[in-house]
Amino acid sequence: DNLYSQRSITNDQIGIYFAPTTLDELVNGELSWDTYLRCCSTLFLSRTNCNPVLGGTDSSEITGSIGYAYVPHLSDGIFGLGMLTIHTTPITSTYPASAYWGIGESITYGTSTSILSSIAGIVDTIIRRNYPGLHLFQCKYKSATAATLDSTTGLLRITLAQYTKLSSLFFNINGISFTPFLAQIWPRSLYAEIGCSSSAIYLIDDDIGTNSGEGLHFINGYTFLERFYTVFNTANSRIGFAKAAQTPATTN
């Protein structure tokens, strides 16, 4: 917003792309607006080292069209929150999620197990993992995966036999289903970073710490954004997602 108000850029939007990583610190991300910034991105986003690269919206990182979830400006300048399903559903503005980049989505495990109904949450580049609501996480996702809570890491843990039966998670946003494919598990190359046991497999999705119904039902974090090119468009009050070359990556 500051760059746009200073007329340093002509479009009031930013594109963000992270590739899945196998190292704690790795140059694998991109921030883009009128002039691209090729950035050093780490798993914990601990530092950045950016160099300008020419560009607009970086179509080289996109394998499909960008699907938008609309986020309207409110009168006080705070971004509203919500999703316009097939361009006909009224936009929600649930607080406190409405103070951030908020969207509406539902999450399904496999073909039929609903983890979240269509409710409000946020998209955040700093949060490392994906967080559904506490009650829904504990009662639905944990049960669906038959996982157990690991006391050392705080993550859900499954066996190799359970992993072979693991179904996909579907993030349904604005009528489009986004599937991070093999991104449900913590990268095995990074087990030592958080104290994982080599004999187990760890799920990357965690509970948000608050129950659903308290105004912020989920966070789509860094591990979701590793799989999709994301556009934060202030000018038109919307967030866009597109499939990227790394969407089906087997990195984890």
C-alpha positions, 0 to 999 in steps of 0.5 A, a space after each residue: 500500500 505504501 509503495 502504491 501510494 508513493 507511486 513506486 508501483 502502478 498496481 496495488 497488489 502483491 504476488 507470493 510464491 514459495 516452493 516446498 523446501 527440504 532445507 531449513 534455509 533455502 532460496 525458494 520464494 518470490 514476491 512480485 508486484 510491478 518489479 519482481 523481488 526474488 527472495 530468500 525464503 526459509 521454512 520459518 521465514 526468519 530472514 529475506 534477501 531480495 533482488 529485483 527481477 523484471 515482471 508483472 504477474 509471474 505466469 511462469 510460476 502458474 499452471 492454471 488460471 487464478 481463482 479469486 476469493 473477494 475481500 471487500 474494503 469496509 468503511 473503516 479501511 479494514 479488510 472484510 472477510 469472506 468468499 463469494 461462491 460462484 459469484 452469488 454468495 454474500 460476502 461475510 465479514 466475521 470479526 476478528 478474522 475480518 481485520 486480516 486477509 480473510 476468506 471463506 472456505 470449507 475443508 474436506 478430507 477424502 471424498 466425503 469427510 467434512 472437516 470444516 463447513 464454509 466459514 471464515 478464516 485467514 491466509 497468512 504467510 508467516 504461520 508455518 502450518 495450516 490450522 483448522 478450528 480446535 474442536 473440528 481438528 480434534 474430533 474430525 481430522 484426528 479421527 479421520 486419519 486415526 492419528 495420535 498426538 505426539 508429545 515431543 513435537 505437538 504434531 499428529 503422528 501416524 504409522 507407515 501403514 496409516 500413511 498408505 491409506 491417507 486421503 487428500 485434503 480439499 480446500 474449497 474456496 470460491 467454488 474451486 477445490 485446491 488440493 495440496 496433494 502430498 503436503 499433509 505430512 511434515 517434510 521428512 528431510 526436516 525431521 531433525 529440526 523439530 525432534 521427529 522420530 524416524 520411525 513415524 510420519 507426522 501430519 503438518 496440519 494443527 489446531 488453531 487453539 480456539 474453537 470454531 464459532 469464535 470468529 477465526 476458524 482456520 489459518 491457511 499458512 505457509 505450507 498451503 502457500 508452498 503449493 499455490 501461487 497467491 495474489 493479494 490484490 488490494 485494488 480489487 479487494 480480493 485474494 487469488 490462488 493458482 496452481 503452480 509447478 510445485 503443487 504436486 511436488 513429492 518433496 515432503 
